Amino acid sequence: MSATSMTKSAPADPVKAYATFRVTGDQLVPDQVTRLLKIVPTLAYAKGQHYSGGPRSPDLIGRTGVWYFCTDGIVAGIRPADHLAFLLRQVVPGPAFQQFLKRKALEVVITAFWHGPAEAKQPSIPRALADRLKQIPARIETDFDQGDAGDRHAA
């Protein structure tokens, strides 16, 4: 007599990617950034302004101003390059914004995030894309993480 096992194996870590575009500085006025970039931020607050860090976070006060946009849930691609290219098309500003950054002493940081299974090959950022992002000027950071094969348990 044979039996079929009803045990399901654990699904592999899904691949997830997104990118963020963050403008920070003490002189930041979020509405000015929104008007210049013509896009609604994911989160924005001025220095000294109260904001919520999430449903389980207490009321917070901004130590500096932040204007933050995230592609998570907006761009469907699983490659960080897809998300960065979206930022270049939709968010990345022109010369007027660059002058605004200098005048207000603001900093731009663009971060590419990626998480995949332990056996996956980590992505890379194409040089041409990275060079275009640096022209903003922006600091570019990556946060690439892989699941740990040792975390899997056979059923």
N, C-alpha and C positions, 0 to 999 in steps of 0.2 A: 504494500500500500504506500502510495507516495502522497506527500502533502506539499502544498505550495505555501511558501513563506509569505506572510502578510507584512513583514517588516520592511519599511521603506528606508533607504539609505538617506543620510543627511544631504540636503542639497549643497552644491558647491557655493562658495561665497559669490554673490553676484558682483559683477563689475559695476562700479559706480564712479562717475566723474562729474566735476563741476568746476567753475572758476568764480572768483570774486574780484570785484573792482572796488577798492577802498580809498577814499580821500580823507585825510586827517589833518588836524591842525587847530590851534587855539583860536584862530580868527575865522574858522569855518562857519558859514551861515548856510545850513542845509538847503534852504529854498533857492539860494543863488546857484548852487551846484545843480540842482534839479532843473532850473531854467536854462542853464548853459548846456547841459547834456541832453535835455529834452527826454528824460526817462525817469520813471518813478523808482526811488530806491527801495531796497528790501528793508533797510533800517537807516534812520538818520536822526541825529541829535546834535545840538550845539554844546559847547563847553558850559558846564554848570546846569544843564537841562536834565530833568528827570526822564528816565526811559525804563522800559521793561526788558530784562534779559531773557525772559521766557516765563512760562506759567509757574515754574517752581523757584524763580529767582525773586529776591526782594526788589523793591523800588531802588533803582540805581541812579547815580548822578554822574554825568559825563565828565571825565577828567580833562578831556579835549573834545573837540568837535569831530564827528564821524559821519560820513556819507558812504553807504555800503550797498552794493548791488551784487546779487548772487544768481548764477545761471541754473542752480539746482531746481528742477521742476519746470524749467523753461526750455532748455536745450536737451534733446533726447539722446545725443551722442554719448558713447562710452569712452571716447578718447578726449583727453584734456585739450588737444589741439582743436577739436570741434567747438569747445566752449570758449577758448581764447579767440578763435576766429569770429565767433558771435560777438564777443566784446569789441573786437576791432570794427565790426560792421555797425554795431548798435550804440556802443557807449563811448568809444575812444574819441576824444575831443580834438578840435583843431587849434590853430594858433591863438585864438581869443581865450580859450580855456588855459592854454599854457601860460599866457600872460597873467591870467587870474591866479593861477597857482603860485607864480613868483611873487606877485603883489601881496598876496595873503599869507605867504610862507607856508603853503600846504604841501603835503606829501601824498603821492599816489603809490599804492602797493597793489599789485595784481598777483593773485595766488591761484595756482592750478592744483586741484585735488584729484586723486585717483586712488581707488581701493579695488583690489582684485584678489583672486585665489592665489595660494602659495605657488602654484605651478605656472601661473601666467607671466608673460614677459612684461616687465615694466615699460610704460610708454616713454616717449621722449618728446620734447618740444622742438619742432622744426626751427632751424636757425633763422630762416627768413621771418617767421612769425615772431620769434623772440626779439629780433632786431627792430621790427615795426613797433612792438610794444614798448621797447626802451626809448623810442623817439617821443613818447608822451611828455615828459620823461616819467618813468615808473620803475620802481624796484620790482623785480619778478621773483616770486618764490614758488617752490613746488613742495607738495606734501603727498608723496607716493607711498602707499602702504600695501603690503600683501598679507593675506591671511596666513596663519601658521599651520602647516600640515600636521604638526603634532597635536593640534586641538581637535582633530577628527577622531571619533571613536567608532569602531565597526559595530554594527548591530548584530 
